[in-house]
Amino acid sequence: MKSKKQGVSGIQIRISGLSNDVHEYHFSVEPQDLLLEKNFRTRVEIDAHLEKTPRQLFLRTSIHTAAMFQCDRCLKEFNKPLSAEYSMVYVYHEDEIGQYDPEEASVIPPDTVSIELADDVCQMVVLSVPLKLLCSDTCKGLCPRCGCDLNTRSCSCTQEQVIDSRWQGLKDLLNK
């Protein structure tokens, strides 16, 4: 197994002249180099494991970074670590791609010099952001009446549950 360190100049793996073997790569890039939003302030760390055979290349990639987000419940900013992994098979002939998942396989010409990873890495980072952004799983959020942060103090508001009159008919069915 051979290990190589790559710089910020690009996230690409040179495959031209690469021996049939297992190769390890590490990339560390600034988020703006991947065109990520400004809330991504931590370098993106990418570990790539490439296995080359005469007929194909198998790539496994692990990505780690962090970004600042606003909590959906309490509105405080927090730093969220993000991780993602993906695999890709590169084959040299169109007739060999049918045995792989189309999302995880690509045909490349036999004279390809390098494989560019930037677009895939960027997509995986964006997809690793959860839909519900919470500073913690136990975040209590804000009081809907007075707006105080219920994580730091209690409020004296009464928590009456207001029922929408349009749902009253369904509630009556449940009570029968």
Legacy VTK file of the C-alpha trace (Angstrom):
# vtk DataFile Version 3.0
C-alpha trace
ASCII
DATASET POLYDATA
POINTS 176 float
0.000 0.000 0.000
1.325 3.428 -0.946
0.445 6.674 0.820
0.507 10.106 -0.795
-0.167 13.641 0.527
-1.884 16.083 -1.829
-2.016 19.876 -1.637
-4.798 22.413 -2.079
-4.098 22.832 -5.809
-6.956 20.456 -6.625
-8.708 17.367 -5.440
-7.619 14.984 -8.106
-5.934 11.649 -8.195
-3.489 11.063 -11.008
-4.192 7.592 -12.406
-1.981 7.754 -15.469
0.969 5.454 -14.817
-0.436 4.374 -11.440
0.414 0.782 -10.529
-2.218 -1.883 -9.955
-2.341 -1.733 -6.174
-4.067 -0.027 -3.251
-3.260 3.672 -2.910
-4.146 6.012 -0.036
-4.567 9.782 -0.423
-5.281 12.618 1.972
-6.540 16.029 0.887
-7.118 19.066 3.080
-8.856 21.967 1.358
-10.456 25.242 2.302
-14.268 25.243 2.040
-14.235 28.162 -0.403
-12.110 26.045 -2.780
-15.153 23.744 -3.022
-17.497 26.745 -3.396
-19.228 25.940 -0.098
-21.258 28.614 1.704
-19.624 31.063 4.155
-20.884 29.142 7.200
-18.331 26.430 6.354
-15.226 27.692 8.134
-13.358 24.459 8.873
-11.041 22.818 6.366
-12.523 19.863 4.519
-10.497 16.714 5.233
-10.750 13.982 2.613
-9.303 10.495 2.870
-9.407 8.482 -0.334
-8.680 4.784 -0.752
-8.141 3.815 -4.387
-7.779 0.228 -5.548
-6.586 -0.055 -9.139
-6.889 -3.220 -11.184
-6.361 -3.683 -14.938
-10.124 -3.421 -15.589
-11.357 -0.848 -13.045
-10.665 1.620 -10.264
-12.542 1.360 -6.960
-12.592 4.557 -4.889
-13.812 4.875 -1.274
-13.834 8.376 0.144
-14.362 9.661 3.685
-15.010 13.377 4.252
-14.928 15.388 7.509
-15.573 19.079 8.152
-17.720 21.357 10.315
-19.931 24.386 9.774
-21.746 27.055 11.751
-25.533 26.835 11.734
-28.442 28.472 13.520
-30.492 26.155 15.725
-34.028 25.683 14.426
-35.442 25.758 17.978
-33.486 28.334 20.002
-31.912 30.350 17.142
-28.413 30.222 18.677
-25.403 29.649 16.428
-23.556 26.369 16.918
-20.732 24.472 15.276
-21.822 21.158 13.727
-19.303 18.486 12.710
-20.212 16.850 9.399
-19.080 13.529 7.954
-19.847 11.750 4.709
-18.637 8.742 2.764
-19.088 7.630 -0.792
-17.803 4.962 -3.143
-17.302 5.053 -6.887
-16.261 2.466 -9.434
-14.559 3.684 -12.586
-14.544 1.237 -15.497
-12.799 1.583 -18.845
-15.448 -0.084 -21.030
-19.155 0.708 -21.328
-20.177 -2.979 -21.275
-18.752 -3.416 -17.738
-20.851 -0.698 -16.087
-24.063 -2.784 -16.032
-22.879 -4.867 -13.084
-22.728 -1.791 -10.788
-25.215 0.634 -9.294
-25.496 3.514 -11.828
-25.156 6.034 -8.971
-21.814 4.540 -7.958
-20.211 3.813 -11.329
-18.723 5.810 -14.156
-17.073 5.005 -17.478
-13.749 6.709 -18.122
-11.621 6.550 -21.273
-8.514 4.322 -20.983
-6.274 7.364 -21.573
-7.694 9.339 -18.596
-4.905 11.126 -16.742
-6.643 11.935 -13.451
-9.920 11.670 -11.560
-11.388 14.928 -10.229
-13.104 14.559 -6.845
-14.119 18.171 -6.067
-17.709 18.008 -7.378
-18.489 14.716 -5.621
-16.925 15.929 -2.363
-18.885 19.186 -2.487
-22.164 17.338 -3.118
-21.514 14.911 -0.264
-20.735 17.739 2.176
-23.954 19.541 1.254
-25.971 16.313 1.526
-24.505 15.608 4.979
-26.194 18.712 6.442
-29.247 17.518 8.408
-32.684 18.872 7.503
-33.404 19.727 11.149
-30.530 21.727 12.615
-30.454 21.475 16.405
-27.722 22.693 18.767
-28.498 19.582 20.849
-31.094 16.828 20.827
-32.461 18.162 24.116
-32.836 21.784 22.971
-36.056 23.196 24.444
-36.261 26.142 22.057
-37.950 29.477 22.685
-41.182 30.211 24.521
-43.822 30.864 21.843
-45.338 33.645 23.954
-42.466 35.675 25.461
-39.542 34.406 23.383
-37.239 33.512 26.279
-34.669 30.774 25.736
-36.065 27.772 27.628
-32.582 26.176 27.717
-31.265 28.891 30.031
-34.316 29.855 32.126
-37.971 29.130 32.718
-40.690 31.603 31.947
-43.960 32.255 33.740
-46.119 32.026 30.624
-48.989 29.577 30.737
-48.640 26.952 28.057
-52.228 26.692 26.866
-52.742 24.508 23.876
-54.767 26.347 21.249
-56.778 23.970 19.106
-57.625 24.977 15.587
-61.426 24.831 15.272
-61.118 23.202 11.840
-59.853 20.011 13.534
-62.629 19.867 16.150
-64.697 17.426 14.051
-61.826 14.917 14.035
-61.315 15.331 17.772
-65.009 14.568 18.337
-64.616 11.326 16.354
-61.743 10.244 18.645
-63.835 10.885 21.760
-66.669 8.552 20.639
LINES 1 177
176 0 1 2 3 4 5 6 7 8 9 10 11 12 13 14 15 16 17 18 19 20 21 22 23 24 25 26 27 28 29 30 31 32 33 34 35 36 37 38 39 40 41 42 43 44 45 46 47 48 49 50 51 52 53 54 55 56 57 58 59 60 61 62 63 64 65 66 67 68 69 70 71 72 73 74 75 76 77 78 79 80 81 82 83 84 85 86 87 88 89 90 91 92 93 94 95 96 97 98 99 100 101 102 103 104 105 106 107 108 109 110 111 112 113 114 115 116 117 118 119 120 121 122 123 124 125 126 127 128 129 130 131 132 133 134 135 136 137 138 139 140 141 142 143 144 145 146 147 148 149 150 151 152 153 154 155 156 157 158 159 160 161 162 163 164 165 166 167 168 169 170 171 172 173 174 175
